[in-house]
Every structure is written in structure tokens, then in C-alpha cells.
Amino acid sequence: LQGDDLGHLWLFVVSDFFIFNTFSNSRSNITQCNQLINCKSHVLEFKENMQRLKNKTENNSQEMMKVLNKVKHEMTQNENLSRNFVVEKKVGTLGKNETASDTFEDLKFFLPHLRKAGRIYPDVIIGKGKTGVSFAVGISTVSRGEYSYLKQTLNSVVSRMTLMEEKDSVVIISVADSNEDYLNSVVNMIKKKFKRQVMSGSLEVISIPTFFYPNVLNAQQTTEASQHITSRQVKQVLDFCFLMLYAKPKARYYLQLEDDIIAKYMYFTKITNFVHNITINNWFYIEFSILGFIGKLFRSEDLPDFVRFFLMFYKVKPVDLLLDDIFQIKMCKPQEIFKECLKRNKQVRIQYKPSLFQHVGIHSSFPGREQYYKLVYY
């Protein structure tokens, strides 16, 4: 090749190399550019995902706050309800983890008609289920028509306790009447007049289920009036039995009252001091009133024995006479005169004097009967 030809060839080679190198650099730049674009696209996608996640988190947080506020509101309402009103509860069926009380189940042995029944327990409970106290005070009440002494009785019983005594006791009102109007009147009166005692758990109301009672009208009597009175006396024994069994697990001692009495000033302090100062351990029961079944104090652990005896003979005698009978059977010698037995066992059947309860009811719980006797403090 000539010199000019070699120059042209060299120029062609150099140009070719330059073009190739330029093309290679362009391809590299394009690749880098595409990578940057892809990276930017990923960054934008990541930012969008993060924004969506943030929005979702904020939405979840708002929903969670709504739920928490709702729960807090409901808890506040429930707390206010328990503070300002009575806890009212229907007890009709057993829950999955509940079992019927063995104490109430014992009733089925003495009352065969209950053997087909389910759970035996009060239909209505108003209160807070207070337990672990020293004293339970039981008051059974039925409608007396247009007359009622219950508010007067309750005012006397609860107002003549100190705050410490109230804290260590529970007063149980047992409505033993199928009349729903009477039950509602008792509940409304107690909610209105004794709100503080209900709020503290020191006052409860129960209602005995109607299926608890057998047909007590089958007793053969000479007149319709005497038959009706006898049936009410039979029912009264059952009323006391149910109330005593309900009160048993609540307290160490059980005091039986009625719905037409007045308690003496400082009666509860006197009872508490007297019981705590007794040196005899085998006392049978204590009488803080000699009238009927009023003012009788029992140890709660002994209540099932008394109830079983009452249930064996509930069709035979009123409950106060049955109380004499069980004492005579347990404490008196065969053919011993009852008064002599009482004298010999005065440290077992203890009488407190003077009486701490005044009977005030003229209109009896037995329809058509009026009773004008009153027990005077002595």
C-alpha cells in the first residue's frame, strides 16, 4: 500500500474504533440510565407502599381507639350502674360451669315434687351477694293487703346498726309471695329508701320460686277458714326454711326476724357483745325475743339440722312450736316435764333479757286475722 492508502486505512481503523467505543459507552450509559429509572421506580413503589401501610395503620389505630372508647364507656356505665342502682339478676337456668347448691338439693328428699325440678334457687336476687360476714339477718315478708309494716321494720333494723356493724352483716328480705305487684313494690321501696345499704351489699332481696311449694291445700280441716289458716302456717314454715338455707353460707350467725317488728336502740351492738362474750360453746340457740320465731339466733353451721327437722313436720305445727320440739327431743330426758327441761338446760337455750324486739303488726299475714298482742320490753 502507498503512504496515502496507509493513512486512509489508519484513519478508517481509528474512526471505527472511536465509533465502537462511543457506541459501547452509549450502551453503558443507557444501561445505567435504565437502572436509575428502575431504581427510582422501586423507590416510588416503596414510598407508595409505605404510605398505604401508614394510612392502614392510622385507620387501624382509629378503629382501635373507637373500640377502646366504646369499652371504656360501657365499663363506666356498668360502674355507675353498680354504684347508683341495685344489681338485679334473674336466676332461672344453670350456666355451663355452674352447679346447683347441695344445700338446696337436700330439699328434694323432703319435698318429692321438687325431684323433677332443675336448680332450686331464688328467682330474683337484688344485692351484691355479700358473704364472709358475722351476722345474716333474715326477714320473710308477704302481702298484708293494704297494710305493710316492712318499711318501718327495715328502717328500724338497718338504722340502728353502726357503720362497722353494717359492714359485718347482711340483711336479707325474702319475698314469699307470688303476687308480682307486691314483689315490685318491695323492690322499688328498697331501691328508693335504702339505696346506701344496697350499694354496700348489706341489704338483699330474694324471691322464692313458686314451684318450691307443694300443694298445701289438701289438709283435711273442719272449716274453710281453718283450712286456709293451716295452709298459710304450713307455707310459713317452708318460707323460713328456704330463707335459712339461703343465708347459711353468708355469715357465721343467723338472726330470724319478721316483717312487723321494731328493733330496740343499739340492739345489734347488744347482740354482738352478748354472743362474743358467751363462754358456753354448746348453746342450742339464743332468744333475743320470747315471742314466736322472732329474735332467734342460730349458728349458721347448725341451720341445715333445724331445716331438716322443720321439713319433716312442716305440716304438723307452726315453726315456733317445732323449735320447742327439736329442743325437747335433743335436750330433754324421756318423760321429763318441758319446763323442768328448760330450767335444767337454760345455759343451752339461752334467753337474753330484756327483749330487743317489739311486735307492732296488728294486721296478720294470715288474711282476715288481727292480732293485738305486743311484746313489751321487760
C-alpha positions as CSV (number, residue, x, y, z in Angstrom):
1,L,0.0,0.0,0.0
2,Q,1.1,3.5,-0.7
3,G,1.5,6.1,2.0
4,D,-1.8,7.8,1.3
5,D,-3.5,4.4,1.3
6,L,-2.0,3.6,4.7
7,G,-3.1,6.9,6.0
8,H,-6.7,6.3,4.9
9,L,-6.6,2.8,6.4
10,W,-5.3,4.1,9.7
11,L,-7.9,6.8,9.7
12,F,-10.6,4.2,9.0
13,V,-9.4,2.0,11.8
14,V,-9.2,4.9,14.3
15,S,-12.6,6.1,13.2
16,D,-14.0,2.6,13.5
17,F,-12.5,2.3,17.0
18,F,-13.9,5.6,18.0
19,I,-17.4,4.8,16.7
20,F,-17.3,1.4,18.5
21,N,-16.0,2.9,21.7
22,T,-18.7,5.6,21.5
23,F,-21.4,3.1,20.9
24,S,-20.2,1.0,23.8
25,N,-20.2,4.0,26.1
26,S,-23.7,4.8,24.9
27,R,-24.9,1.4,25.7
28,S,-23.3,1.5,29.1
29,N,-25.0,4.9,29.7
30,I,-28.3,3.6,28.6
31,T,-28.0,0.6,30.9
32,Q,-27.1,2.9,33.8
33,C,-30.0,5.2,32.9
34,N,-32.3,2.2,32.8
35,Q,-31.0,1.0,36.2
36,L,-31.6,4.5,37.6
37,I,-35.1,4.6,36.2
38,N,-35.8,1.1,37.7
39,C,-34.3,2.1,41.0
40,K,-36.4,5.3,41.0
41,S,-39.4,3.2,40.1
42,H,-38.7,0.9,43.0
43,V,-38.2,3.8,45.4
44,L,-41.5,5.3,44.3
45,E,-43.3,2.0,44.7
46,F,-41.7,1.6,48.1
47,K,-42.9,5.1,49.1
48,E,-46.4,4.3,47.9
49,N,-46.4,1.0,49.9
50,M,-45.1,2.8,53.0
51,Q,-47.8,5.5,52.5
52,R,-50.5,2.8,52.2
53,L,-49.2,1.0,55.2
54,K,-49.1,4.3,57.2
55,N,-52.7,5.0,56.1
56,K,-53.8,1.5,57.1
57,T,-52.0,1.8,60.4
58,E,-53.7,5.1,61.1
59,N,-57.1,3.6,60.2
60,N,-56.5,0.6,62.4
61,S,-55.4,2.9,65.2
62,Q,-58.6,5.0,64.8
63,E,-60.7,1.8,64.8
64,M,-58.8,0.6,67.9
65,M,-59.4,3.9,69.7
66,K,-63.1,3.7,68.8
67,V,-63.3,0.2,70.3
68,L,-61.3,1.2,73.4
69,N,-63.5,4.2,73.9
70,K,-66.6,2.1,73.5
71,V,-65.3,-0.5,76.0
72,K,-64.4,2.3,78.4
73,H,-67.8,3.9,78.0
74,E,-69.5,0.6,78.7
75,M,-67.3,-0.1,81.8
76,T,-68.1,3.4,83.1
77,Q,-71.8,2.8,82.6
78,N,-71.6,-0.5,84.4
79,E,-69.6,1.0,87.2
80,N,-72.1,3.9,87.5
81,L,-75.0,1.4,87.4
82,S,-73.4,-0.7,90.2
83,R,-72.8,2.4,92.3
84,N,-76.2,4.1,91.8
85,F,-78.5,1.2,91.4
86,V,-79.2,-2.3,92.7
87,V,-77.8,-5.3,90.8
88,E,-80.8,-7.2,89.7
89,K,-80.4,-10.7,88.4
90,K,-82.7,-13.4,87.2
91,V,-81.6,-16.8,88.2
92,G,-83.5,-19.3,86.1
93,T,-81.1,-21.6,84.4
94,L,-77.7,-23.0,85.1
95,G,-74.6,-21.8,83.2
96,K,-72.1,-24.3,81.8
97,N,-69.8,-24.1,84.7
98,E,-72.4,-23.7,87.4
99,T,-73.6,-26.4,89.8
100,A,-76.7,-26.4,91.9
101,S,-76.2,-25.8,95.6
102,D,-76.1,-29.1,97.6
103,T,-77.9,-27.4,100.4
104,F,-80.9,-26.6,98.3
105,E,-80.7,-30.0,96.6
106,D,-81.3,-31.6,100.0
107,L,-84.8,-30.2,99.9
108,K,-85.7,-32.8,97.2
109,F,-85.5,-35.5,99.8
110,F,-88.3,-33.9,101.9
111,L,-90.3,-32.4,99.2
112,P,-90.8,-35.0,96.5
113,H,-92.4,-32.7,94.0
114,L,-89.0,-30.9,93.7
115,R,-87.3,-34.0,92.4
116,K,-88.3,-33.2,88.8
117,A,-87.2,-29.6,89.2
118,G,-83.9,-28.2,88.0
119,R,-82.0,-25.8,90.0
120,I,-83.6,-24.7,93.3
121,Y,-82.6,-21.1,94.0
122,P,-84.2,-17.7,94.3
123,D,-85.8,-16.3,91.1
124,V,-84.7,-12.8,91.8
125,I,-81.7,-11.5,93.7
126,I,-81.2,-7.8,94.4
127,G,-77.9,-7.0,96.0
128,K,-74.3,-7.9,95.7
129,G,-74.1,-11.4,97.1
130,K,-72.3,-10.4,100.2
131,T,-70.6,-13.3,102.2
132,G,-68.0,-13.8,104.9
133,V,-69.7,-11.6,107.5
134,S,-70.5,-12.4,111.1
135,F,-74.3,-11.9,111.0
136,A,-77.1,-12.6,108.5
137,V,-80.5,-11.2,109.4
138,G,-83.4,-12.9,107.7
139,I,-86.8,-11.3,107.2
140,S,-89.6,-13.1,105.4
141,T,-92.4,-11.0,104.1
142,V,-95.8,-11.5,102.4
143,S,-98.5,-9.1,101.3
144,R,-101.0,-8.0,104.0
145,G,-103.2,-6.3,101.5
146,E,-103.3,-2.5,102.0
147,Y,-101.3,-2.8,105.2
148,S,-97.5,-3.1,105.3
149,Y,-95.0,-2.8,108.2
150,L,-91.9,-3.7,106.2
151,K,-90.5,-0.2,105.6
152,Q,-90.9,0.6,109.3
153,T,-89.3,-2.7,110.2
154,L,-86.4,-2.2,107.8
155,N,-85.8,1.4,108.9
156,S,-85.6,0.2,112.5
157,V,-83.3,-2.8,111.7
158,V,-80.8,-1.0,109.5
159,S,-80.7,2.4,111.0
160,R,-79.9,1.0,114.5
161,M,-76.6,-0.5,113.3
162,T,-73.3,1.3,113.4
163,L,-71.4,1.5,110.1
164,M,-69.0,-1.2,111.3
165,E,-71.9,-3.4,112.2
166,E,-73.5,-2.8,108.9
167,K,-70.2,-3.7,107.2
168,D,-70.1,-7.0,109.1
169,S,-73.6,-8.1,108.4
170,V,-76.2,-8.7,105.6
171,V,-80.0,-8.2,105.9
172,I,-81.9,-10.5,103.6
173,I,-85.5,-9.8,102.7
174,S,-87.3,-12.8,101.4
175,V,-90.5,-12.0,99.4
176,A,-92.5,-15.2,99.9
177,D,-95.5,-14.1,97.8
178,S,-96.5,-15.0,94.3
179,N,-98.1,-11.5,93.8
180,E,-95.7,-9.7,91.4
181,D,-97.2,-6.3,92.3
182,Y,-96.2,-6.9,95.9
183,L,-92.7,-8.0,94.9
184,N,-92.3,-4.9,92.7
185,S,-93.5,-2.7,95.5
186,V,-90.9,-4.1,97.9
187,V,-88.1,-3.8,95.3
188,N,-89.0,-0.2,94.4
189,M,-89.3,0.8,98.1
190,I,-85.9,-0.7,99.0
191,K,-84.2,0.9,96.0
192,K,-85.6,4.2,97.0
193,K,-85.4,4.2,100.8
194,F,-82.3,2.0,101.4
195,K,-80.1,2.7,98.4
196,R,-76.9,3.1,100.5
197,Q,-77.4,-0.3,102.2
198,V,-78.0,-1.9,98.8
199,M,-74.9,-0.2,97.3
200,S,-72.7,-1.5,100.1
201,G,-74.1,-5.0,99.7
202,S,-75.6,-5.0,103.3
203,L,-79.2,-5.4,102.1
204,E,-80.5,-8.0,99.7
205,V,-83.9,-9.1,98.4
206,I,-84.8,-12.6,97.2
207,S,-88.0,-14.0,95.8
208,I,-88.9,-17.7,96.4
209,P,-89.9,-19.5,93.2
210,T,-93.5,-20.6,93.2
211,F,-92.6,-24.2,92.2
212,F,-90.9,-24.6,95.6
213,Y,-94.2,-25.0,97.3
214,P,-96.2,-28.3,97.3
215,N,-100.0,-28.3,97.2
216,V,-100.6,-27.5,100.8
217,L,-104.4,-27.1,100.5
218,N,-105.1,-30.7,100.7
219,A,-105.1,-30.9,104.5
220,Q,-108.4,-32.0,105.8
221,Q,-109.9,-29.4,108.1
222,T,-113.4,-28.8,109.5
223,T,-113.9,-25.4,108.0
224,E,-112.7,-23.5,105.0
225,A,-111.3,-20.7,107.2
226,S,-109.3,-23.1,109.4
227,Q,-108.0,-24.9,106.3
228,H,-106.8,-21.6,104.8
229,I,-105.0,-20.6,108.0
230,T,-103.4,-24.0,108.3
231,S,-102.1,-23.9,104.7
232,R,-100.6,-20.4,105.4
233,Q,-98.9,-21.8,108.5
234,V,-97.5,-24.7,106.5
235,K,-96.3,-22.3,103.9
236,Q,-94.7,-20.1,106.5
237,V,-92.6,-23.0,107.8
238,L,-91.3,-23.6,104.2
239,D,-90.7,-19.8,103.8
240,F,-88.4,-19.8,106.8
241,C,-86.6,-23.0,105.7
242,F,-85.8,-21.5,102.3
243,L,-84.5,-18.3,103.8
244,M,-82.4,-20.1,106.4
245,L,-80.7,-22.2,103.7
246,Y,-80.0,-19.2,101.5
247,A,-78.5,-17.3,104.4
248,K,-76.3,-20.2,105.7
249,P,-73.2,-19.6,103.5
250,K,-73.2,-15.9,104.1
251,A,-72.4,-15.5,107.7
252,R,-71.3,-17.2,110.9
253,Y,-74.6,-16.5,112.7
254,Y,-78.2,-16.2,111.6
255,L,-80.8,-14.0,113.2
256,Q,-84.5,-14.6,112.4
257,L,-86.9,-11.6,112.3
258,E,-90.3,-10.9,110.9
259,D,-91.7,-8.0,108.8
260,D,-93.7,-6.4,111.5
261,I,-91.3,-5.7,114.4
262,I,-89.4,-2.7,115.8
263,A,-85.8,-3.2,116.9
264,K,-84.6,-1.6,120.1
265,Y,-81.9,1.1,120.0
266,M,-78.4,-0.4,119.9
267,Y,-80.0,-3.9,119.5
268,F,-77.2,-5.1,117.2
269,T,-74.4,-3.9,119.5
270,K,-76.1,-5.7,122.4
271,I,-76.4,-8.9,120.3
272,T,-72.8,-8.7,119.1
273,N,-71.4,-8.2,122.6
274,F,-73.6,-10.9,124.1
275,V,-72.6,-13.5,121.5
276,H,-68.9,-12.7,121.7
277,N,-68.9,-12.9,125.5
278,I,-70.7,-16.3,125.7
279,T,-68.4,-18.8,127.4
280,I,-70.5,-21.9,126.6
281,N,-69.7,-23.5,123.3
282,N,-72.6,-25.9,123.0
283,W,-75.5,-23.5,123.1
284,F,-78.5,-24.6,121.0
285,Y,-79.9,-21.2,120.1
286,I,-80.3,-17.7,121.7
287,E,-83.6,-16.0,122.2
288,F,-83.5,-12.2,121.9
289,S,-87.3,-12.2,122.0
290,I,-89.6,-14.8,123.5
291,L,-92.4,-14.1,121.0
292,G,-92.9,-16.8,118.3
293,F,-89.9,-17.2,116.0
294,I,-88.8,-13.5,116.3
295,G,-85.3,-12.8,117.5
296,K,-83.9,-16.3,117.4
297,L,-80.2,-16.6,116.8
298,F,-78.6,-19.7,115.4
299,R,-75.1,-20.7,114.4
300,S,-75.2,-20.9,110.6
301,E,-73.5,-24.3,110.6
302,D,-76.5,-25.7,112.6
303,L,-79.1,-24.3,110.2
304,P,-79.4,-27.5,108.0
305,D,-80.2,-29.6,111.1
306,F,-83.0,-27.2,112.1
307,V,-84.3,-27.0,108.5
308,R,-84.4,-30.8,108.1
309,F,-86.4,-31.1,111.3
310,F,-88.8,-28.4,110.2
311,L,-89.3,-30.1,106.9
312,M,-90.1,-33.4,108.5
313,F,-93.0,-31.9,110.4
314,Y,-93.9,-28.7,108.5
315,K,-97.5,-30.0,108.0
316,V,-98.0,-30.6,111.7
317,K,-97.1,-27.5,113.7
318,P,-96.1,-23.8,113.3
319,V,-92.4,-23.2,113.2
320,D,-92.1,-21.8,116.7
321,L,-93.7,-24.9,118.2
322,L,-91.4,-27.1,116.1
323,L,-88.5,-25.2,117.6
324,D,-89.7,-26.3,121.1
325,D,-90.0,-29.9,119.8
326,I,-86.5,-30.1,118.4
327,F,-85.1,-28.7,121.7
328,Q,-87.1,-31.2,123.7
329,I,-86.0,-34.1,121.5
330,K,-82.3,-33.2,121.7
331,M,-82.0,-31.9,125.3
332,C,-84.8,-33.4,127.4
333,K,-84.9,-36.7,129.2
334,P,-87.7,-39.2,128.3
335,Q,-91.0,-38.2,130.1
336,E,-89.4,-35.1,131.6
337,I,-91.6,-32.1,132.0
338,F,-90.7,-29.5,129.4
339,K,-90.5,-26.7,132.0
340,E,-88.1,-28.7,134.1
341,C,-86.1,-29.4,131.0
342,L,-85.9,-25.7,130.1
343,K,-84.8,-24.9,133.6
344,R,-82.1,-27.6,133.5
345,N,-80.9,-26.5,130.1
346,K,-81.2,-22.8,130.4
347,Q,-77.5,-22.4,129.5
348,V,-78.2,-24.2,126.2
349,R,-81.4,-22.5,125.2
350,I,-80.3,-19.0,126.3
351,Q,-82.8,-16.2,126.9
352,Y,-81.5,-12.7,126.6
353,K,-83.3,-10.1,128.8
354,P,-84.7,-7.6,128.1
355,S,-86.2,-8.4,124.8
356,L,-84.7,-6.5,121.9
357,F,-87.7,-6.6,119.5
358,Q,-91.2,-5.2,119.8
359,H,-94.0,-6.7,117.8
360,V,-96.1,-3.9,116.2
361,G,-98.2,-5.6,113.5
362,I,-102.0,-5.7,114.1
363,H,-102.9,-7.0,110.7
364,S,-101.6,-10.5,110.4
365,S,-100.0,-12.1,107.4
366,F,-102.9,-14.6,107.6
367,P,-105.8,-12.9,105.8
368,G,-108.8,-11.9,107.9
369,R,-106.9,-12.2,111.2
370,E,-106.0,-9.3,113.5
371,Q,-103.5,-9.7,116.4
372,Y,-103.4,-7.0,119.0
373,Y,-100.8,-8.6,121.3
374,K,-97.5,-6.8,121.7
375,L,-94.3,-7.9,123.4
376,V,-93.3,-5.2,125.9
377,Y,-89.6,-4.8,126.7
378,Y,-89.0,-6.2,130.1
